[in-house]
C-alpha cells in the first residue's frame, strides 16, 4: 500500500530499525528540535556536530534533554560540515543533515573530492515530497534547489531519483510527468525535446521502474478534467506521482507556492551521494525538518 501523507510516512519509518543521523553545525533550535523529535519517534539516533556550549544553551531554552544526543565539538561552521561528512565516511552515520551551516558550505563539504562522498560521475539532486491540500496524494518533485539548468543526462538522473523515492513510498509503478510549458511537442522548446527523449527512453526500457510521459503542461499532469478537455491520454496525465521540472526556477516557484500560499508541508533530501542528505532551508520549521529526517530514514540503506 502506498503512503498517502507525510504523517503516514513517519508511522511507517517508526516500524523500521533506527538510522544514525549526523547534523552538521547543529547550533539552531529548529535542527535540534527536529532531531529531538525524530529520536523521540524512534526514527534515528542523533549526533550533533557544532559548538557544544551553544547546543547546550539551545537545549536548555527549548527544554530538551541534551543527553539524548551525542555532541561533537566543532565551533567553526565550515569545519563542522567537513567533520560531519568525515564521520559519515567512517561509518558513524547513515544520514547527513544540514544544520545552521549555509547551503554553499554544506554542499562544499559533500562535493569535496577528498572526502569521497560522491561516487564517480555522480549527479547530486534535490528531491522534495510535497503534501498539498489541493492534490489527492503526495507529489515527488525535482529539482527545486541544486541544479539550475539540468541537461538531458542530469534530467535522466533526476527521473531515476524521483522513481526511487516514489517506490520507497510504496508506489509500485510511479507515474512521472516531464513538465514543460505545453503538452505539444515543439522542437524549438528544449524542455519539450528533452521530455520527448526521456519519455521514449522509458518506453524502450532505458529508464526502468515507472511510467514516464512528457512533455506535459502542469494542468494535464495533475488535473483529470484538463486531460479530458485537451484529449490527453496515457498512464500519467491527470494522475502524476512525480514531476520533473525543466529548470530550477519552475521547480522552486512550484515548491514555494505550495508551502507559502497553500500551506503545504514537505520533506526533502539530496540524492546522489553515498547517503541521503537532508537539505532544508535554515528557515524551515522543525516539522518540515522532522519530515525530511523521516524521508531520509525511509530511503537510507
ZIUR-V971583 format. One record per pair of residues at least 6 apart in sequence whose ideal C-beta (glycine too) atoms are under 7 Angstrom apart, sorted by sequence separation. I is the first residue (numbers start at 1). GAP is how many residues later the second one is. D is the distance in whole Angstrom. If there is no record, write none. Layout:
# ZIUR-V971583
i=I gap=GAP d=D
i=I gap=GAP d=D
This chain:
# ZIUR-V971583
i=3 gap=6 d=5
i=26 gap=6 d=6
i=38 gap=6 d=5
i=39 gap=6 d=7
i=74 gap=6 d=4
i=87 gap=6 d=6
i=109 gap=6 d=7
i=186 gap=6 d=5
i=187 gap=6 d=6
i=201 gap=6 d=5
i=220 gap=6 d=5
i=245 gap=6 d=4
i=258 gap=6 d=4
i=270 gap=6 d=7
i=39 gap=7 d=5
i=48 gap=7 d=6
i=59 gap=7 d=4
i=110 gap=7 d=5
i=111 gap=7 d=7
i=131 gap=7 d=6
i=132 gap=7 d=7
i=143 gap=7 d=6
i=147 gap=7 d=6
i=167 gap=7 d=6
i=185 gap=7 d=6
i=219 gap=7 d=4
i=220 gap=7 d=5
i=259 gap=7 d=6
i=269 gap=7 d=4
i=270 gap=7 d=4
i=23 gap=8 d=6
i=88 gap=8 d=5
i=98 gap=8 d=5
i=130 gap=8 d=7
i=150 gap=8 d=6
i=166 gap=8 d=4
i=181 gap=8 d=7
i=269 gap=8 d=6
i=280 gap=8 d=6
i=3 gap=9 d=6
i=26 gap=9 d=7
i=74 gap=9 d=5
i=129 gap=9 d=5
i=130 gap=9 d=5
i=180 gap=9 d=6
i=198 gap=9 d=7
i=245 gap=9 d=7
i=269 gap=9 d=6
i=270 gap=9 d=5
i=280 gap=9 d=5
i=56 gap=10 d=6
i=181 gap=10 d=7
i=182 gap=10 d=7
i=202 gap=10 d=4
i=220 gap=10 d=6
i=227 gap=10 d=4
i=35 gap=11 d=4
i=55 gap=11 d=7
i=72 gap=11 d=7
i=85 gap=11 d=7
i=129 gap=11 d=5
i=130 gap=11 d=6
i=163 gap=11 d=5
i=180 gap=11 d=4
i=185 gap=11 d=6
i=227 gap=11 d=4
i=268 gap=11 d=6
i=23 gap=12 d=6
i=84 gap=12 d=6
i=180 gap=12 d=5
i=220 gap=12 d=5
i=268 gap=12 d=6
i=280 gap=12 d=5
i=35 gap=13 d=7
i=127 gap=13 d=6
i=128 gap=13 d=5
i=163 gap=13 d=7
i=199 gap=13 d=5
i=21 gap=14 d=6
i=128 gap=14 d=7
i=162 gap=14 d=6
i=198 gap=14 d=6
i=199 gap=14 d=5
i=224 gap=14 d=4
i=278 gap=14 d=5
i=127 gap=15 d=5
i=143 gap=15 d=6
i=180 gap=15 d=5
i=199 gap=15 d=5
i=223 gap=15 d=6
i=278 gap=15 d=6
i=32 gap=16 d=7
i=55 gap=16 d=6
i=126 gap=16 d=6
i=128 gap=16 d=6
i=142 gap=16 d=5
i=198 gap=16 d=6
i=221 gap=16 d=7
i=21 gap=17 d=7
i=125 gap=17 d=6
i=126 gap=17 d=5
i=159 gap=17 d=6
i=178 gap=17 d=4
i=220 gap=17 d=5
i=125 gap=18 d=5
i=126 gap=18 d=6
i=196 gap=18 d=7
i=220 gap=18 d=7
i=222 gap=18 d=6
i=278 gap=18 d=5
i=52 gap=19 d=5
i=126 gap=19 d=4
i=142 gap=19 d=6
i=195 gap=19 d=3
i=196 gap=19 d=7
i=221 gap=19 d=5
i=81 gap=20 d=5
i=126 gap=20 d=5
i=142 gap=20 d=6
i=178 gap=20 d=5
i=195 gap=20 d=4
i=216 gap=20 d=7
i=276 gap=20 d=4
i=48 gap=21 d=5
i=52 gap=21 d=5
i=80 gap=21 d=6
i=125 gap=21 d=6
i=178 gap=21 d=6
i=213 gap=21 d=5
i=216 gap=21 d=6
i=26 gap=22 d=4
i=46 gap=22 d=7
i=47 gap=22 d=7
i=124 gap=22 d=6
i=125 gap=22 d=6
i=140 gap=22 d=5
i=213 gap=22 d=7
i=221 gap=22 d=6
i=265 gap=22 d=7
i=266 gap=22 d=6
i=21 gap=23 d=4
i=23 gap=23 d=7
i=26 gap=23 d=6
i=27 gap=23 d=5
i=32 gap=23 d=7
i=46 gap=23 d=5
i=47 gap=23 d=5
i=48 gap=23 d=5
i=49 gap=23 d=5
i=192 gap=23 d=4
i=213 gap=23 d=4
i=265 gap=23 d=7
i=269 gap=23 d=6
i=276 gap=23 d=5
i=18 gap=24 d=6
i=20 gap=24 d=7
i=21 gap=24 d=7
i=23 gap=24 d=7
i=25 gap=24 d=7
i=26 gap=24 d=5
i=27 gap=24 d=6
i=50 gap=24 d=6
i=51 gap=24 d=4
i=77 gap=24 d=5
i=81 gap=24 d=5
i=85 gap=24 d=5
i=191 gap=24 d=6
i=211 gap=24 d=4
i=213 gap=24 d=7
i=267 gap=24 d=4
i=268 gap=24 d=5
i=276 gap=24 d=5
i=18 gap=25 d=7
i=19 gap=25 d=5
i=20 gap=25 d=5
i=21 gap=25 d=5
i=22 gap=25 d=5
i=23 gap=25 d=5
i=24 gap=25 d=6
i=25 gap=25 d=5
i=47 gap=25 d=6
i=49 gap=25 d=6
i=81 gap=25 d=5
i=85 gap=25 d=6
i=140 gap=25 d=5
i=211 gap=25 d=5
i=266 gap=25 d=7
i=267 gap=25 d=4
i=275 gap=25 d=6
i=18 gap=26 d=6
i=21 gap=26 d=7
i=23 gap=26 d=7
i=32 gap=26 d=5
i=89 gap=26 d=6
i=140 gap=26 d=5
i=265 gap=26 d=7
i=269 gap=26 d=6
i=14 gap=27 d=6
i=18 gap=27 d=6
i=20 gap=27 d=7
i=22 gap=27 d=6
i=27 gap=27 d=5
i=32 gap=27 d=6
i=78 gap=27 d=5
i=82 gap=27 d=5
i=89 gap=27 d=6
i=267 gap=27 d=6
i=269 gap=27 d=5
i=14 gap=28 d=5
i=27 gap=28 d=6
i=36 gap=28 d=5
i=77 gap=28 d=6
i=81 gap=28 d=4
i=89 gap=28 d=7
i=267 gap=28 d=4
i=14 gap=29 d=6
i=26 gap=29 d=6
i=29 gap=29 d=5
i=33 gap=29 d=6
i=39 gap=29 d=5
i=86 gap=29 d=7
i=88 gap=29 d=7
i=13 gap=30 d=5
i=32 gap=30 d=7
i=50 gap=30 d=5
i=82 gap=30 d=7
i=85 gap=30 d=5
i=185 gap=30 d=7
i=269 gap=30 d=7
i=10 gap=31 d=6
i=33 gap=31 d=7
i=49 gap=31 d=5
i=123 gap=31 d=5
i=138 gap=31 d=6
i=32 gap=32 d=6
i=36 gap=32 d=7
i=85 gap=32 d=6
i=125 gap=32 d=6
i=183 gap=32 d=6
i=29 gap=33 d=6
i=125 gap=33 d=5
i=182 gap=33 d=6
i=183 gap=33 d=5
i=35 gap=34 d=7
i=49 gap=34 d=5
i=123 gap=34 d=4
i=127 gap=34 d=5
i=176 gap=34 d=5
i=178 gap=34 d=7
i=180 gap=34 d=7
i=183 gap=34 d=5
i=49 gap=35 d=5
i=127 gap=35 d=6
i=175 gap=35 d=7
i=176 gap=35 d=7
i=178 gap=35 d=7
i=179 gap=35 d=7
i=180 gap=35 d=4
i=182 gap=35 d=5
i=125 gap=36 d=5
i=129 gap=36 d=7
i=174 gap=36 d=4
i=175 gap=36 d=5
i=176 gap=36 d=4
i=177 gap=36 d=6
i=178 gap=36 d=3
i=181 gap=36 d=6
i=173 gap=37 d=6
i=177 gap=37 d=6
i=178 gap=37 d=6
i=179 gap=37 d=6
i=180 gap=37 d=7
i=183 gap=37 d=5
i=127 gap=38 d=5
i=173 gap=38 d=6
i=178 gap=38 d=7
i=155 gap=39 d=6
i=159 gap=39 d=6
i=177 gap=39 d=5
i=179 gap=39 d=6
i=152 gap=42 d=5
i=156 gap=42 d=6
i=167 gap=42 d=6
i=179 gap=42 d=6
i=155 gap=43 d=6
i=166 gap=44 d=7
i=177 gap=44 d=4
i=152 gap=45 d=6
i=156 gap=45 d=7
i=47 gap=46 d=6
i=163 gap=46 d=5
i=160 gap=47 d=7
i=163 gap=47 d=4
i=183 gap=47 d=7
i=159 gap=48 d=6
i=50 gap=49 d=6
i=183 gap=49 d=6
i=44 gap=51 d=7
i=156 gap=51 d=7
i=25 gap=52 d=5
i=159 gap=53 d=7
i=25 gap=55 d=4
i=191 gap=55 d=4
i=24 gap=56 d=6
i=25 gap=56 d=6
i=24 gap=57 d=4
i=177 gap=59 d=5
i=24 gap=60 d=4
i=175 gap=60 d=6
i=176 gap=60 d=7
i=175 gap=61 d=4
i=22 gap=62 d=5
i=177 gap=63 d=4
i=175 gap=64 d=6
i=176 gap=64 d=7
i=179 gap=64 d=6
i=22 gap=65 d=5
i=175 gap=65 d=5
i=177 gap=65 d=7
i=179 gap=65 d=6
i=22 gap=66 d=6
i=175 gap=66 d=5
i=176 gap=66 d=4
i=177 gap=66 d=5
i=178 gap=66 d=5
i=179 gap=66 d=5
i=180 gap=66 d=6
i=174 gap=67 d=5
i=175 gap=67 d=7
i=179 gap=67 d=6
i=31 gap=68 d=4
i=174 gap=68 d=5
i=176 gap=68 d=6
i=31 gap=69 d=7
i=22 gap=70 d=7
i=171 gap=70 d=5
i=22 gap=71 d=4
i=28 gap=71 d=6
i=179 gap=71 d=7
i=20 gap=72 d=7
i=21 gap=72 d=6
i=24 gap=72 d=7
i=27 gap=72 d=6
i=28 gap=72 d=4
i=20 gap=73 d=4
i=24 gap=73 d=7
i=26 gap=73 d=4
i=27 gap=73 d=5
i=20 gap=74 d=5
i=21 gap=74 d=4
i=22 gap=74 d=6
i=23 gap=74 d=4
i=24 gap=74 d=6
i=25 gap=74 d=4
i=19 gap=75 d=4
i=22 gap=75 d=7
i=24 gap=75 d=5
i=25 gap=75 d=5
i=166 gap=75 d=5
i=19 gap=76 d=5
i=21 gap=76 d=6
i=23 gap=76 d=5
i=25 gap=76 d=4
i=166 gap=76 d=6
i=24 gap=77 d=5
i=163 gap=79 d=7
i=162 gap=80 d=4
i=24 gap=82 d=6
i=162 gap=82 d=6
i=24 gap=85 d=7
i=159 gap=85 d=6
i=158 gap=86 d=6
i=135 gap=87 d=6
i=155 gap=89 d=6
i=149 gap=98 d=5
i=148 gap=99 d=7
i=148 gap=100 d=5
i=140 gap=101 d=6
i=141 gap=101 d=7
i=147 gap=101 d=6
i=140 gap=102 d=4
i=141 gap=102 d=4
i=142 gap=102 d=7
i=143 gap=102 d=7
i=137 gap=104 d=7
i=139 gap=104 d=6
i=141 gap=104 d=7
i=144 gap=104 d=7
i=143 gap=105 d=6
i=144 gap=107 d=4
i=145 gap=107 d=7
i=143 gap=108 d=6
i=144 gap=108 d=5
i=142 gap=109 d=7
i=141 gap=110 d=6
i=161 gap=110 d=4
i=144 gap=111 d=4
i=141 gap=113 d=7
i=141 gap=114 d=7
i=146 gap=124 d=7
i=6 gap=125 d=5
i=130 gap=125 d=7
i=5 gap=126 d=6
i=132 gap=126 d=5
i=128 gap=127 d=6
i=130 gap=128 d=5
i=134 gap=128 d=6
i=133 gap=129 d=6
i=132 gap=130 d=6
i=168 gap=130 d=5
i=168 gap=131 d=5
i=132 gap=132 d=4
i=4 gap=133 d=6
i=131 gap=133 d=6
i=4 gap=134 d=7
i=130 gap=134 d=5
i=131 gap=134 d=5
i=145 gap=134 d=7
i=165 gap=134 d=6
i=3 gap=135 d=7
i=131 gap=135 d=7
i=130 gap=136 d=5
i=129 gap=137 d=6
i=128 gap=138 d=5
i=129 gap=138 d=5
i=128 gap=140 d=4
i=127 gap=141 d=7
i=126 gap=142 d=6
i=127 gap=142 d=6
i=126 gap=144 d=6
i=127 gap=144 d=5
i=124 gap=146 d=6
i=125 gap=146 d=5
i=125 gap=147 d=6
i=124 gap=148 d=4
i=123 gap=149 d=5
i=124 gap=149 d=6
i=122 gap=150 d=5
i=122 gap=151 d=7
i=126 gap=153 d=6
i=118 gap=155 d=6
i=119 gap=155 d=7
i=117 gap=156 d=5
i=117 gap=157 d=5
i=9 gap=160 d=7
i=110 gap=163 d=6
i=3 gap=166 d=4
i=129 gap=166 d=6
i=2 gap=167 d=6
i=3 gap=167 d=5
i=110 gap=167 d=6
i=2 gap=168 d=4
i=1 gap=169 d=6
i=2 gap=169 d=5
i=106 gap=173 d=7
i=103 gap=176 d=7
i=96 gap=179 d=6
i=95 gap=180 d=6
i=98 gap=180 d=6
i=94 gap=181 d=6
i=95 gap=181 d=6
i=96 gap=181 d=4
i=97 gap=181 d=4
i=98 gap=181 d=5
i=96 gap=182 d=7
i=98 gap=182 d=7
i=100 gap=182 d=6
i=95 gap=183 d=7
i=88 gap=187 d=6
i=97 gap=196 d=7
i=95 gap=201 d=4
i=95 gap=202 d=6
i=95 gap=205 d=5
i=94 gap=206 d=5
i=37 gap=249 d=7
i=44 gap=249 d=6
i=43 gap=250 d=6
i=43 gap=251 d=6
i=34 gap=252 d=5
i=38 gap=252 d=6
i=33 gap=253 d=4
i=37 gap=253 d=5
i=44 gap=253 d=6
i=30 gap=254 d=7
i=43 gap=254 d=5
i=30 gap=255 d=7
i=34 gap=255 d=3
i=38 gap=255 d=4
i=30 gap=256 d=5
i=34 gap=256 d=5
i=38 gap=256 d=7
i=31 gap=258 d=6
i=6 gap=259 d=6
i=30 gap=259 d=6
i=34 gap=259 d=6
i=6 gap=261 d=6
i=21 gap=272 d=6
i=19 gap=278 d=5
i=13 gap=281 d=5
i=19 gap=281 d=5
i=10 gap=284 d=5
i=13 gap=284 d=5
i=6 gap=285 d=5
i=9 gap=285 d=6
i=13 gap=285 d=5
i=9 gap=286 d=7
i=9 gap=289 d=6
